[in-house]
Amino acid sequence: MSGFSLVDEKIVKNILSRLPALTFANAACVNKHWYKICSQILKRPKLASALSLNPSLHDAVKEVIEQVLSEPIRPHFAIACISKEFNLKVTHGLIIEKLGSRIPIITNVSSGIIGVDGIANELVEKKWETTAGPNIQESDTAERGLVLLVGFLPGLKIGTIPLFQPIQEPNTMVENFVMNILNYTAAVSDCAAPVGIIMFGDKTTDMKPIVAKMDCAIPEETIIVGDASADFIFRTGDNSLNQLLHSCCFQAVALVFARDRYKPEGLGEIQFHVTKSTGVLPFGPNLEAVGVFREEDMFADLFIGVTKETQRTSDSGILTPGKSLYFYKVIGRGEYYFTVNGIGIKPGDSFLFYQSDSDTASSSCDHAFNKLLALKAELKSKNHFRLSNLADKDDKEEVLGGFIFSCYDRDQSFIEESFGDSYPFCDIFPTAPVAGLFCRGEIGRGPRSLMNEEYDDETCPRCCVHVYSTIYLVMSYLPPPLEGQSP
């Protein structure tokens, strides 16, 4: 040991940085010197992701876990998206067994997954057939797979906030849900609002008014993304909600990222960014609803966008008048009326017709590409300024990774290019970890300048639950300023 202790510290650091996560964690316990070196290696935030299409659940979980833990990382949270042919509870339990029960973990059944296959080392966009049932044969590999995203984000506190409804009560506790998010942020941070929220809404719950309420109460600086049609299970990292599991049903869960009030000195700043590719085009005059009734669900590519009057909180905390845009599928029509899927429309509400449009989607993907390209240039410029005088530029990679939420109906016949939904992120950040899913209700809220809104006017309605769209979440890291530099 005495001979090994004389080895140049850079060599030791190089060796330790190549260890898988579990071995790395053990190495950090050898002595104080090694712990210090390990802390230097993990001084920077990190994301890791992996995808597997292995038809065996246990083998698929093993593959993605080995991949995300193949390098040093201390997981702070995890999100897994799986095919419906994998048992949700069993999958969730296997992931907890491997990653531990002390971090927030969300496992979600999705309509498809996006990520890099750890074995083939190639990008995959895989959708599950909607007609597949639970009796699919074990030999059929088409409907099985999962993608896992794990994050190490020092400087942020990460909490799991559920939206629950007591089983004996019909009312959803939306206001409590929003207040719990803000109260959690106030408890751990000096900031009034979280940096970002990744959320999953139960597929039987109408998420439009819920996300609209969040949009009104939480300042625009908070990025909100997610899946509005999820089938999920979660763990908070503690036992605080165990008593509610049998008395409540969970209609949504929010993974809340808030700046740590006690962030150690020398850490930079983790930032969330979002942009959108839309696939619908408005047409026709502005109309007004004169009657409302309910109808069964079916898939369609014609929608109405209904405008609702709201009040939202500005970044300075002041309530200002606003408008929200809710999309509803048109599922039938008669001579003098048409029917839509969903509730919440009232006589007198104004609306526009929207139709899915592949040209709009293609153009919007290019627009999203340009937004992310501009973001890359901006981050590179900021990092270069802060690191230009440093000999050790370990922080040269500005983007930690990303998450993609894409509409299931945006298939290759709709977007002609292969990997059409992934390319805006993957072409610009080819080495950054990425995970994603296909869903039927893409949650995306952020500054209008990034979200590719049809109108930049603040008085125009803002949509937070989209249709025929792809939402791109990017997490970046800005190193701390050098001594004497302004932040």
N, C-alpha and C positions, 0 to 999 in steps of 0.2 A: 504493500500500500504506500509505503514511504517513497518508493521509486516512482510509482504512478502519479503521486502528488506533485512530482517535479515536472510532469509533462506540461508543455505550454498550454495556457488556459484556452487559447483559440482552438487547439486541437480537441481538448475536452469538450468545448462548446460545440464544435463540429460533430463530434461523435454523439453527444446527447441529443442534438437537434434532429438526428436521423432515427431516433428510437420511436417505436410505436407508443401510443399514449399511456398504456398501462405500465410498460417498462419504464417510460420516462417519469411517471409519477413515483415509482419505486426508487428511481435514481435520485429524485429530489429529496428523498428521506435519508440518503447515505450520510451526509454531514452538512454543516452550514455552508461550506464553500460550494458544494454541488447545488444546494438549494438556491443559492444566490445566482449561480450560472443558469439554472433552470428558469428562475424568475426573469432573467434577462432574455432568455429565448422566448418566453411567453409574455413579453412586455406589450406586445401588440395584439389587438383583437383578431379573431380568426373565425372563419366559417368553413365547414367541411360538408360535402354532400356526396351521396352515392345512390345509384339506381340498380335494381336487380329485377330480371324477368324470370328468375328461377321459379318453376311451378311448385316447388316444395317450400312451404312457409318457413320452416326452421332454417333451411339452407339459405333462403333469400334474406332473412334477418341476419344470419351469420355473415353473409357476404357484405351487406351494407354496413354493418357494425365494424367489421374488420377494415373496411375501406375508410370510413370516417375517423377511425381511431388508429390509422396507420402512421400518423405523424403526431407530434406533441400537441395536445389540446386538453383543456379542462372544461367539459361541457357545462354551459349555463342554462341551455334550453335545447329542446329537440322537437321537430315537427316531422311526422311520418304520414305519407299518403299512400294508400293501399287499394288494390282491386277488391271488389265486393266478394270475390270468391275466397279471399283470406278472412278468417274469423277475426273480427275487430277486437274483441276482448283478449283473445289469445295473443294476437300480434302485439297489442299494447303491453301485455304482461311480459312478453319476451324482450321488448325494448327496454322496459323498466329494469328487468333483470340484468341487462347488459350495461345500461347507462347509470343505474342507480335511481333511488326513489326520492332524492333530495333536490331534484331540479324539475321545473315545469316541462311536461311532455304532453303533446297533443297528437293523437292518432286519428286519421280521418279516412273514411271510405270515399274515394273520388271517382269521377268518370274517366279518368286517364291520368297519366303522369308524364313529367318532363324531367330529364336529367341526363347525366353521363353514366353509361354502363361501366361499372368498375372493372369488369373483366375484359370487355371488348374495347374499352376506352374510347367510346364514341357516343355522340349525342343521340338521345332517343326521345321521340314524341310518341307515346303509346296511348291509344284510346281503347276503352273496353266497350264491347258491343252491348247496346242497351237491352237487347233481347235475351242476353245470357241469363241463365237461372242458376240456382244453388246446386243443381244436380249435374253440373258439368263434369266430364270425366277427368280423372287425375292425369291422363296422358295428354290432355289438351292444354297446351301452354299459353294459348292466346289470351286468356282472361286472368292471368296471375302476374303480380309484380308489385313492387313498392319502391318509393323514393324516400330518402331520409336526409334531413338537414339538421346539423348540429352547430351550435354557436357558442363561442367564447367571447364575451363582450365586457371586459373590465371597464369600469367607468359608467356602466348602466346597471340599474336594478330592473329585474324582470319578474313580473307578477302575473298570475293567472286569475282573471276576474270573470266569473260566470254570470250569465243572465238566467235566473231560475224562476220558475213558476210553481208555487205550491200546488200539489196535485189536487187538492180540494177547492182551489180558487181558479176562476177562469182568467183573471187579469194578469198580464205579463208585467213584471216589475221593471219597466224600462228606465224610469227616472232613477230608481235605486241603482240600477246597473251603471248608468252614466256617472252618478255621484260616487259610486264605489271606485270607478276608474280615476276620477279626479282626487278622491280622498287618498287612494293608494299613492298617487303621484306626490301629493302634498306631504305624505308621511315619510317618503324616502328621498325627496328631491327639493331643491330650492326653486325649481321651475313650476309654474302654475299648470302646465300641460305636459303630457308625455311627448317623447321624441317621435314614437311611432306605435301603431297598434296593428297586430295581425290577428284577424278574427275569423271564426267559423260559426255560421248560423245553421241551425237545424233545418233540414229540407222541408219540414212540415210547417215552418214558421215564416211568415211574411217579414223579410228583413228590411224592406224599404222604409217603413216608418221608424224602425229602430235605428238604422244607420242615419236617417235624416235627423233624428233627435240628437244623436252623437255629433253630427255635423253642426247643428245649431249651438250645442253647449261647449264643444271643444274647439279652441282656436285653430285656424287654418294651417298653422305651422306644424301641427301634428299630422303625420302621414297615416292614413287608415287604408288597409288593404285586406282582402280576404275572400272567402268562398261563402256565398249566401245559400248554397244548396247542399250543405254538408251532412254527414252522418258520422259523428265524432265521439270520442271519449278522451278524457284528459286527467292529468294529475297535477296538483298545484305545487308539489315539492314539499308540502307539509300535510298535516292531518286536519287542517282547519275546516274542511268542508265535508268530512266523512259523515257527520251527523245529518247532512242534508240529502245524502244520496238516495235514501228511501222515502223521503217526504216531499221531494221536489223533482221536477223534470227540468233539464237544462235546455234552453232554447238557443243559446249562443255561448261562446267562450271567447274572451279577448286576451291575447298575450300582449301585455303592456310593457313597453320599454321606456323607462324614465331615467333621467340623468341622476347619478348617485351624488347625494349631498356630500358624502365623504370620499369622493374620488381621490385616490392617491396622487400626490404631486408627480409630475413627469409624464402623465398620461395625456394623450391627445384627445380629439373629439370624434365620436362616432356620429355619423349623419345618415339620415334616411332620405331617399329621393324616390319619386314616383312619376311615371308617365303612362300614357294610354294610347292604344290603337283601337279606334272605334270601327264598327262594321255596319252601322245603320245610317240612313240618310233621310232627313225630314222632307216631306213634300205636302203640298196642298195648303189650304188656308187654316188659320186658327179657328177651332170649333168649340162648341160648348155642350156639355152633357145635359140631357133633359130627363133621363131616367136611368136607373141602375138596378140590375139583378145579377144573381150569381150563376155560374156555369162550371162544368167540369173542365179539368186541365187537358190540354193536348199541345203538341208542338206546332209552331207556326213561324213564319218569317215576316209577319206584318205586326206592327206594334202601334200603340198610341203612347205618346208622352204627355202625361198629365201634370200641369203646373199647380203647386200648392204654395200658399203664402206661409212664410215662417218668420221667426226671429232668430238670428244667429249671433254668437259671441265673437266680436272682433278680437284681433291679437292683443288689443289693449284692455280687453275685458268688458267692452261696452256692447249692449244689445242693440242690434241694428236690423231693420226690416230686410227680409231676403225671400228667395223663392227656391223651392226644391222641385226636381223633375223626377216623376215616377214612371217607369215603363211597365206596360201591361201587354201581354200577347193578345192579338185578335184571334179568336178561335171559332168564330161563326158569324153569320150575317143573314139578315132577312131583307125584305123589300124596303123597310123603313128603319131598320135598326141593325146593330152588330153587337156581338158579345165578346167580352174579354175575360181572361183568367185573372182572378185576384179580387181583393176587396179594398175599400178605402176611397173609391170614387164617389163624389156627391154631385147631385144636380147643381149646375152652375159652374162646375170645374171646367177650365179651358184646356184644350189639348191639341196636339198635332199628330198626324200620322207619320210613322217611320217605317221604312222597309230595309231589310238586309240588302247590302250592296257590296259586291266583291271589289269593285273599283275603288269604292270609298275605303274598304279595309286595306287594300294594297297601298293606296296613297297614304293612309293613316299610319301604316307600318313604317313607311319611309319617313314620315314625319317623326314618329317615335325614335327611329334610328338616328335622325339628326339631333333630336333632343338629347339622347344619350351620348352622342358624339360630342356635343357641346359641353355636356357634363364632364366627360372624360378630360377634355381640354382644360376646363376650369379647375378640376381637381389636380391635374398635373401641374398647372401653373402655381396653385397654392402650395403644393408639396415642394416644388422646386424652390420656391421662395423661402420656405421654412428650413429646408435641408441643404441649401446651396453651400453653406459653410461647414457642413459636417463631413468628416471623412468616412464615417460609418452610415451608409444610407440604407439601413435595414427596412425603412418604411417606404421604399420606393413604389410599392404596389399600393395605389390609392384606393382601389375598390376591393372590399372584402368578399362580396358575392351578391347573389340576387335570388329573388323568388318571383315566379311567373304564374299568374292566374289567367287562364284563357278559356273562352267560351267553347264548349264541346262542339257546337255546330259550325265552328270555323274549320272545316276540313279542307283537304287538298283541292277539292272541286271549288271551294269558296276562295281560298288563297292558293294560287296555282303553284307557288314555289314550295319546294321541300323545306321543312322546318321554318315555314313562313312566320309562325308566331314566335319562334325562339330567336330568329336571326338578329333582331335589333339589339338584343342583349349579348348573345353569344358571339356575334361577329365583332363587336366593339370590345368586349371583355372576354377573349377566348380562353384565358387561363383562370378566370375567376370561377369559384364554385357556384353552381346554379341548381335549383330544384324548382319544380312547378307542378301544376295540376290542371286538368280540364274540369270545368264545372258548368253549372247552369244558373249563373247569377254572380257576376264578378264585382266585388266590392273594391272601390278605388276612390280615395278622396285626398286631395292635396292642393297646392297652389295652382290657380288657373293657368299660370304661365307654363307649368310643367304638364298639366293634364290634357293638353290639346283640346280644350273646350271649344265648341263650335262658335261661341261668342265670348269675347273678353270683357264685355260690359258687366260690371258688378251687379247690375239690376236684373240680369238674365238668370233664369233658373239654373241651379246646379244639380247634377245627377251624381249619386254616390253608389247606387247599385245598377250596374250596366248590363246591356245585352249585346251579343255578338261582338264583344270587345276582348282585348287582352291588356292586363294590367302588369306593369313591370316595376317591381320594387328593387331598388339598388341600395345596398349599405356600403358606406365609404368610411375611411378613416383619415382624419387630418392630424398629423403629428403636432405636438405642442410647439408653440413659437420659441425660437431661440431667445436667450437672455438679451433684453434690449429691444426685441421686436415687438410690434403691436400685435394683439391677437388677430 
